[in-house]
Amino acid sequence: MVDIYETPLANWDAAATVRRSPRRAVDLEAPVRFFFPEKLEPLSRHPDVLNVGPDAKRDVLIRRLYQYIDFTVELEQLVVNPALLTIAHAQVDLELAGEMRFDAHKIYCDEAYHALFSADLKRQVAGATHVLPPASSKSRFLLEFEHTLREIPPELAGLGRLCFAFVSETLISKMLGQLPGDATVVPAIREVMADHAKDERIHHAYFAKFIVVMWPQLSRRIQVQLGILIPNFIKAFLEPDRNALTRVLPEAIALPRRQDLIADCYPSTMVAQSVRESSKATVGLLARVGALDDGQVRDAFDEAGLLPS
């Protein structure tokens, strides 16, 4: 299996965004458009927000963009790239093809650049709109990740990082899928998201191959230990970060009412369906490598609502 690895990054030198795409600059002379798709953030359309004033929707969408950018930067720099270093430098006991390890170096460059152009975009938007980003705090997924690393045996930390990265790189991102084609959004933002989506399709292919190589090399005990954690990883990425969303809403709306708005706009049934749909590819890959064959693991996925009904 190790010897027949076929790289999905053979054309990386010519095709990767970090190699070929220009810096995306916000054009201050362009017609005013949204800085985030209103159809992807129902809070921007809530009557309580619209009643705050004429700029309330615009400001909510700008802060929602900031939240998404912070999520991206934390993910790429604090989760995915450390996992790629684990692969590239053989920091866990896995037999991997040399080309697979070398590809980890390439993806590391991609992810570092994604963090850079995201942070650059945030600075540009803040300068252009004069809407200051909310006080920064760790994203929900990162808190969940750090909690998991504290709770699992230290010898599983490296493999836990790899599983968390596998989940993040194989979920189907509604944001990257829909935002680049939304003509209501500022062009530079659509271009940044299109650049990101292009690279991530290749990364998905890489991690789909990686799990096929990694999973069979684990003992049954470790497969179960890691497998029962993955549903929480999936939900940490895909469920709304409700604490962060409270900082997206106008301060003119009292905090308890902001929490009510979030509950209104993100009802539990809608969230559960969205999580199940966006995780289908990830769950399918795990099923194909036999991860769901164990009863404990399958029960964990079922209890999390991630299996077809």
C-alpha positions in Angstrom: 0.0 0.0 0.0 2.8 2.4 0.9 4.7 1.7 -2.4 1.7 2.5 -4.7 0.9 6.0 -3.4 -0.1 8.2 -6.2 0.4 11.9 -5.3 -2.5 14.3 -5.9 0.1 17.1 -5.8 2.2 16.3 -8.9 1.4 19.6 -10.4 1.8 21.6 -7.2 4.7 23.8 -8.5 2.6 25.2 -11.3 -0.9 25.0 -9.7 -0.7 25.9 -6.0 -2.1 29.3 -5.1 1.1 30.2 -3.2 3.0 29.7 -6.5 0.8 31.4 -9.0 -1.9 33.6 -7.6 -1.5 37.4 -7.0 -2.2 39.2 -3.8 -6.0 39.9 -3.6 -6.6 43.6 -2.9 -9.9 45.2 -1.7 -10.9 47.8 -4.3 -12.1 50.9 -2.4 -13.5 52.3 -5.7 -15.7 49.3 -6.5 -19.5 49.5 -5.8 -20.3 48.7 -2.2 -21.2 45.0 -1.8 -21.5 42.6 1.0 -18.3 41.5 2.8 -19.9 38.1 3.6 -22.9 36.4 1.9 -26.1 37.3 3.7 -27.6 34.0 2.6 -24.9 32.2 4.7 -25.6 34.3 7.8 -29.2 34.4 8.9 -28.5 36.7 11.8 -27.9 39.5 9.3 -31.6 39.3 8.2 -33.1 39.1 11.6 -35.6 41.9 12.3 -33.9 42.8 15.5 -30.7 43.4 13.6 -32.4 45.4 10.9 -34.1 47.6 13.5 -30.8 48.7 15.0 -30.1 51.0 12.0 -29.2 51.2 8.3 -25.6 49.9 8.7 -26.4 47.0 11.1 -26.6 44.3 8.4 -23.4 45.5 6.8 -21.5 45.5 10.1 -22.8 42.1 11.1 -21.6 40.6 7.9 -18.2 42.3 8.2 -17.8 40.9 11.7 -19.0 37.5 10.5 -16.2 37.6 7.9 -13.7 38.4 10.7 -14.9 35.4 12.6 -14.5 33.1 9.6 -11.0 34.5 9.0 -10.0 33.9 12.6 -11.3 30.4 12.4 -9.3 29.8 9.2 -6.0 31.2 10.6 -6.3 29.2 13.8 -7.1 26.0 11.9 -4.3 26.3 9.4 -1.6 27.4 11.8 -2.5 25.7 15.1 -4.1 22.4 13.9 -3.3 21.4 10.3 0.3 22.5 10.0 1.4 20.8 13.2 -0.2 17.7 11.9 1.6 18.0 8.6 4.9 18.4 10.5 4.0 15.2 12.3 3.7 13.5 8.9 6.7 15.1 7.3 9.1 14.4 10.1 7.9 10.9 11.0 6.9 11.9 14.5 4.5 9.0 14.8 5.1 5.3 14.1 3.5 5.0 10.7 4.9 3.5 7.5 4.3 6.1 4.8 5.7 6.5 1.3 8.4 9.1 0.9 6.3 11.0 -1.6 3.4 11.2 0.9 5.8 12.7 3.5 7.2 15.1 0.9 3.6 16.2 -0.1 3.1 17.1 3.6 5.8 19.8 3.1 3.9 21.2 0.1 0.6 21.3 1.9 2.3 23.0 4.9 3.3 25.8 2.5 -0.3 26.0 1.2 -1.8 26.2 4.7 0.7 28.9 5.9 -0.2 30.9 2.8 -3.9 30.5 3.4 -3.4 31.9 6.9 -1.4 34.8 5.6 -3.8 35.8 2.9 -6.7 35.5 5.3 -5.0 37.7 7.9 -4.1 40.2 5.1 -7.8 40.3 4.0 -8.9 41.0 7.5 -6.5 43.9 7.8 -7.7 45.3 4.4 -11.4 45.1 5.3 -10.9 46.7 8.7 -9.0 49.6 7.0 -11.5 50.0 4.3 -14.7 49.8 6.4 -13.4 51.2 9.8 -15.4 48.3 11.4 -13.0 47.0 14.1 -12.8 43.3 14.7 -14.3 42.1 18.0 -11.9 41.2 20.8 -10.2 37.9 19.8 -10.9 34.7 21.6 -10.2 31.1 20.7 -12.7 29.4 18.4 -14.9 26.7 19.7 -13.2 24.0 17.6 -9.8 25.0 19.0 -11.0 24.8 22.6 -12.4 21.3 21.8 -9.1 20.2 20.2 -7.0 21.4 23.2 -9.4 19.7 25.6 -9.1 16.5 23.7 -5.3 16.6 23.7 -5.3 17.1 27.5 -7.7 14.2 28.1 -6.2 11.5 25.9 -3.1 9.5 26.8 0.1 11.5 25.8 1.2 8.7 23.5 -2.0 9.3 21.4 -1.5 13.0 21.0 0.3 12.7 17.6 -2.4 10.4 16.2 -5.1 12.7 17.7 -3.6 15.6 15.8 -3.7 13.6 12.6 -7.3 12.6 13.0 -8.3 16.1 13.8 -6.5 17.4 10.7 -8.1 14.6 8.6 -11.5 15.7 9.7 -10.9 19.4 9.0 -9.5 18.7 5.5 -12.2 16.3 4.3 -15.4 18.0 5.5 -17.3 19.7 2.8 -17.1 23.4 3.5 -20.3 25.2 2.5 -18.4 28.5 2.8 -15.7 27.5 0.3 -18.3 25.9 -2.0 -20.7 28.8 -2.2 -18.9 32.1 -1.4 -16.6 32.3 -4.5 -19.6 32.3 -6.8 -21.7 34.8 -4.9 -21.8 38.0 -7.0 -23.1 40.0 -4.0 -19.8 39.7 -2.2 -16.8 42.0 -2.6 -14.6 40.6 -5.5 -11.4 40.4 -3.5 -13.1 38.2 -0.9 -14.6 35.9 -3.5 -11.1 35.6 -5.1 -9.4 34.8 -1.8 -12.1 32.1 -1.1 -11.7 30.7 -4.7 -7.9 30.4 -4.2 -8.5 28.7 -0.9 -11.1 26.3 -2.3 -8.9 25.3 -5.2 -6.1 24.2 -2.9 -8.4 22.5 -0.5 -9.8 20.2 -3.1 -6.3 18.8 -3.5 -5.8 18.6 0.2 -9.0 16.6 0.5 -7.6 14.1 -2.0 -4.4 13.9 0.0 -6.0 13.2 3.4 -8.5 10.8 1.8 -5.4 8.8 0.7 -3.7 9.3 4.0 -6.5 7.8 6.1 -6.4 4.7 3.9 -2.7 4.2 4.7 -2.9 5.2 8.4 -6.0 3.4 9.7 -5.0 -0.2 9.0 -1.6 0.4 10.7 -3.3 1.1 14.0 -4.1 -1.5 16.6 -7.7 -2.3 17.2 -7.5 -0.7 20.6 -6.1 2.6 19.2 -8.7 2.5 16.4 -11.4 2.5 18.9 -9.9 5.1 21.2 -9.5 7.5 18.2 -12.7 6.5 16.5 -15.0 7.4 19.3 -13.4 10.9 19.4 -14.1 11.7 15.8 -17.8 12.6 16.0 -16.9 15.3 18.5 -14.2 16.6 16.2 -16.8 16.8 13.4 -19.3 18.6 15.5 -16.7 21.0 16.8 -15.9 22.1 13.3 -19.5 22.2 11.9 -21.7 23.4 14.7 -22.1 27.1 15.0 -19.8 28.8 17.5 -22.5 30.5 19.5 -20.1 32.4 21.8 -18.4 33.9 18.8 -21.7 34.8 17.1 -22.7 36.9 20.1 -19.8 39.2 19.2 -20.9 39.4 15.6 -24.3 41.0 16.7 -24.7 44.7 17.5 -23.8 45.8 21.0 -27.1 47.7 21.0 -28.9 44.3 21.4 -28.6 43.1 25.0 -26.6 39.9 25.4 -29.5 37.7 26.5 -31.5 38.8 23.4 -28.4 38.1 21.2 -28.4 34.6 22.5 -32.1 34.3 21.7 -31.5 35.5 18.2 -28.8 32.8 17.7 -31.2 30.2 18.9 -33.8 31.4 16.5 -31.5 31.5 13.5 -29.7 28.2 14.3 -32.4 25.8 15.5 -31.1 22.4 16.6 -32.8 20.4 13.9 -31.4 22.6 11.1 -27.9 22.4 12.6 -28.1 18.6 12.9 -29.1 18.3 9.3 -26.3 20.6 8.1 -23.7 18.8 10.2 -24.8 15.4 8.8 -24.8 16.7 5.2 -21.4 18.4 5.4 -19.7 15.4 7.1 -20.9 12.8 4.6 -17.6 12.6 2.8 -15.6 12.3 6.0 -17.9 9.6 7.4 -17.8 7.8 4.1 -14.0 7.7 4.1 -14.0 6.3 7.6 -16.6 3.7 6.7 -14.5 2.6 3.7 -11.4 2.0 5.9 -13.5 0.0 8.4 -13.5 2.5 11.2 -17.2 2.1 11.7 -17.1 -1.7 11.8 -16.4 -1.5 15.6 -19.6 -1.3 17.6 -18.4 1.3 20.0 -17.3 3.6 17.2 -20.4 3.1 15.2 -22.5 3.9 18.3 -20.6 7.1 18.9 -21.3 8.2 15.3 -25.0 7.2 15.6 -25.4 9.1 18.9 -23.9 12.1 17.3 -26.5 11.9 14.5 -23.9 11.4 11.8 -25.2 8.2 10.3 -28.0 8.0 7.7 -31.4 7.4 9.3 
